[in-house]
Amino acid sequence: MTPDARYAAAADILDSYLAGDPAERVLTNWARRSRFAGSRDRAAVRDHVFDAIRQRRSAAALGGAETGRGLVIGLLRLAGTDPDSVLTGQGYALAPMSEAERSHLATLTETERLDCPEWLEEDLRASLGADFEQALSALRSRAGVFLRVNAARSDRESARAALREEGIDCEPHPLSPTALRVTDGARRVHLSRSYQEGLVELQDAASQAVSDLIPLPDDGRILDYCSGGGGKSLALAARFSGQILAHDASPERMRDIPARAARAGARIQTVASADVEGRAPFDLVVADVPCSGSGAWRRQPEAKWRLDRAGLEQLCETQAGILRHVADLAAPGGAIAYLTCSILRAENEDQIAAFLTGNNDWTCERMDRLSPVSGGDGFFIAVLRNGD
């Protein structure tokens, strides 16, 4: 495919996305139909699509329309590329620009320039304070690829050297002593011996950092209540020799945990919802609760534009309910580690304040917020202790 044809393909995919289809599904279907597209073509088209979604508001403003074609024109203008050089009408390229498209001028407002959802501006300003512009600007760019070194099997420099031998270059990241940022060869990670033998796992640097902040009991048991694929469980298992139980309300999300744990040499047992209460109490309950994902918008850009006020309020109700429930699962003197990948106070500090107001026997030992400005995702952690 020519570069022009890649943009044309991206425009078609974006039209389907704007009509309501998930971008990943549309990309997968396009790749199956487009056998002529090589791996580099598929990667380039994918990058164009997700760059346009991350910068959807600014691209639409500069392109003059919230359509696949409009987003591509806006994306090119954001990159400083003359759209006339791409929309040539030759071969499989998009048709040449009309005079209206060519003469379209737009002066972006601050929130358009930062691709900030209009309805969420006030919440984000209140939540981010002086970091508002820098944080939202960071979330417009692609996320880095990070690895967590399995401290139970290797150290950071040894893992880095092993990866380098397989053509994967990494550099240490300051957010966590186990974090490596992949600078070259990211597409080879899954096939590398270092990954397959459990020396490293894919995990965002900020996610590693909040895992580092979780206080582990000297012995006893840990419940990872909203485990998903088990990333936090694996990170904790690297520095905890006791029993870790992983639970998720959607059991299918846990299907890879046994294989990941075996690869890492970790002891993690999955547990069904019906059996959790019977296994209580736990010395530590980790609750990485469902959230807006606003701290990870560069990884999941569709979530930014799918979220609305009703959805946010429903998430907050779910989070409060989970907090109340896991409080009953913690042992006397036990702890809850409440986590989100959100940058919104409503899901973070406000949730903790409301919980403490209704639960006088609990105290907050620490509260930390990691900004996307630091290079990883935006994350929040609060450690709560049961005084009984």
Secondary structure, 3 states (H helix, E strand, C coil): CCHHHHHHHHHHHHHHHHCCCCHHHHHHHHHHHCCCCCHHHHHHHHHHHHHHHHCHHHHHHHHCCCCHHHHHHHHHHHCCCCHHHCCCCCCCCCCCCCHHHHHCCCCCCHHHHCCCCHHHHHHHHHHHHHHHHHHHHHCCCCCCCEEEECCCCCCHHHHHHHHHHCCCEEEECCCCCCEEEEEECHHHHHHCHHHHCCCEEECCHHHHHHHHHCCCCCCCEEEECCCCCCHHHHHHHCCCCCEEEECCCCHHHHCCHHHHHHHHCCCEEECCHHHHHHHCCEEEEEEECCCCCHHHCCCCHHHHHHCCHHHHHHHHHHHHHHHHHHHCCEEEEEEEEEEECCCCHHHCHHHHHHHHHHCCCEEEEEEEEECHHHCCCCEEEEEEEECC
